[in-house]
Amino acid sequence: MKEKVLRFVESKGTATFTEIQKFIFDTKYGEGTYNNGRRLRETYIYNKKTDQHDKKTRMENTNRGYYSGAFSKGYFYESTKTYNHGGYFLRGNNRLEKTEGGTYITIRG
């Protein structure tokens, strides 16, 4: 999957997190399945002015976040007491790199 994602981002020049998520989900489960996760959901949103959480209905995608661990900055393995730097898509010679603008580019080494 990593190589497919790298090629996808290369073909676009840059890609957002959401574009990459959609590409991965649709690649694994079929075209259009990412968007099938869109649902209206009641949730609480923090309101800075009132310092309260207000109940709101908003559109969310239940498929967003798929493969999120592959984008993490790193994580600690409790069982081996070791730290792994960067998620799967962000490490190695061939990887994604987040730009200052928040999009991702492909790095080939």
Residue pairs with C-beta under 8 A, 6 or more apart in sequence:
1 24
1 27
1 28
1 67
2 70
2 88
2 89
2 94
3 94
4 23
4 27
5 20
5 23
5 24
5 89
5 96
6 94
6 95
6 96
6 106
6 108
7 106
8 15
8 20
8 23
9 15
9 20
9 96
9 104
9 105
9 106
10 106
12 19
13 105
14 99
14 101
14 103
14 104
14 105
15 23
15 103
15 104
16 102
16 103
16 104
17 71
17 102
17 104
18 64
20 96
20 104
21 34
21 63
21 64
21 65
21 66
21 67
22 34
22 35
24 66
24 67
25 33
25 34
25 37
25 63
25 66
26 32
26 33
26 34
33 63
34 61
34 63
35 61
36 63
37 61
37 62
37 63
37 64
38 59
38 60
38 61
38 62
39 59
39 60
39 61
39 62
40 57
40 58
40 59
40 60
41 57
41 58
41 59
41 60
42 55
42 56
42 57
43 55
43 56
43 57
43 58
43 60
44 53
44 54
44 55
44 56
45 53
45 54
45 56
45 58
46 52
46 53
46 54
47 53
47 54
67 89
69 75
69 87
69 88
70 87
70 88
70 89
70 90
71 87
71 89
71 90
71 96
72 86
72 87
72 90
73 85
73 86
73 87
73 90
74 83
74 84
74 85
74 86
74 87
75 83
75 84
75 87
76 82
76 83
76 84
77 83
77 84
85 91
86 95
89 95
89 96
90 96
90 97
90 98
92 109
93 107
93 108
93 109
94 106
94 107
94 108
94 109
95 106
95 107
95 109
96 104
96 105
96 106
96 107
97 104
97 105
97 106
97 107
98 104
99 105
